[in-house]
Amino acid sequence: MSTLFFERPALLRRVGQFLILVAATFPFARTASAADTVLLNVSYDVTRELFKDINPAFIADWKKNTGETLTINQSHGGSSKQARSVADGLEASVVTMNQANDIDLLADRGLLAADWAKKFPNGAAPFYSTMVYLVRKGNPKQIKGWDDLAKPGIKVIVPNPKTSGNGRYTYLAAWGSVLKKGGTEAQARELVTKLFKNVPILDTGGRAATTTFTQRAIGDVLVTFENEVQLVRKEFGDDFDVVYPDVSILAESPVAVVDKVVDKRGIRKQATAYLQFLYSPQGQEIAARHYLRPRLDAVTKKYQASFKPIALFSVDELFGGWKQAQKKHFDDGGEFDRIYVSK
């Protein structure tokens, strides 16, 4: 026993010398696992399924082209809540949001370039959607347009515009539907006020609102992104119908590299390639299969049966851009606060 005790240090020294020799001779042997790169994509609520398909496709493509192994982690929640988490320290490599305003917040905090929207095509929005309705099978309340959502007795499920891009798009779609038809600001305010009086629950994000409507069976109509209602309809087709209003809002999905994080971690190349992949034919195909409207004409044509034609207006067109819309409608003390307090 004493012999073993005294010989162990010598044995450990010899083992250590051997490992040092191996490491010096084959330096790659000690860095193989460290070479794996990890990206964090901080995204909004209803893109979980999309990135479950996008991520392995990109990882395989990157591995084939570079030999590098990537890991991509996801974080999901209400768009504005996610943006605030990144602003408060969540180290996102990239953000994939559903409105430009949330990425502008990060630019204002110095986390990424002020001209982030010029870094990728189409204003850094690789695909887009719009707001439509999911109703109970047969549409028993005969809901067809934005005016119907303001009628007495209609229960509307929509997430909170203060925390969710989904909620803001719904609010602006309803408001803009009045302006687009020649109505006044006062008439638009009246419609939106009545609509939110019909909202029994304000969930914090779009996926929570979908759960409220589909699984908790609350409400007559869910207003959400086209891709979300189509996926629900695909899964529970016998229980729900999709209704398209005659006019709705252009809901773009902007993306950005978080400069401060990727430069600190030395992963700018990988993060940039990841977002560029969203514009590739393969990335656009995956988006289209998830009912997000693609940018590539060839993919749009291939999937045209999935996307019903609808008149769309933009936030820039009717609200002067996201910063102006945010200040007027969603900042503390803005139109939404006055509308919802009056409920």
Secondary structure as UniProt FT lines:
FT   HELIX           2..25
FT   HELIX           27..30
FT   TURN            31..35
FT   STRAND          37..44
FT   HELIX           45..47
FT   HELIX           48..66
FT   STRAND          70..77
FT   HELIX           79..87
FT   TURN            88..89
FT   STRAND          94..96
FT   HELIX           100..108
FT   TURN            109..110
FT   TURN            114..115
FT   HELIX           116..118
FT   HELIX           121..124
FT   STRAND          127..129
FT   STRAND          131..136
FT   TURN            137..138
FT   TURN            140..141
FT   HELIX           146..150
FT   TURN            152..153
FT   STRAND          156..157
FT   TURN            161..163
FT   HELIX           165..180
FT   TURN            181..182
FT   HELIX           185..197
FT   HELIX           206..214
FT   STRAND          221..225
FT   HELIX           226..235
FT   TURN            237..239
FT   STRAND          240..243
FT   STRAND          247..249
FT   STRAND          251..252
FT   STRAND          255..257
FT   HELIX           259..265
FT   HELIX           268..277
FT   TURN            278..279
FT   HELIX           281..289
FT   TURN            290..291
FT   STRAND          293..294
FT   HELIX           297..302
FT   HELIX           304..306
FT   STRAND          311..313
FT   HELIX           315..319
FT   HELIX           322..325
FT   HELIX           326..330
FT   TURN            332..333
FT   HELIX           335..341
//
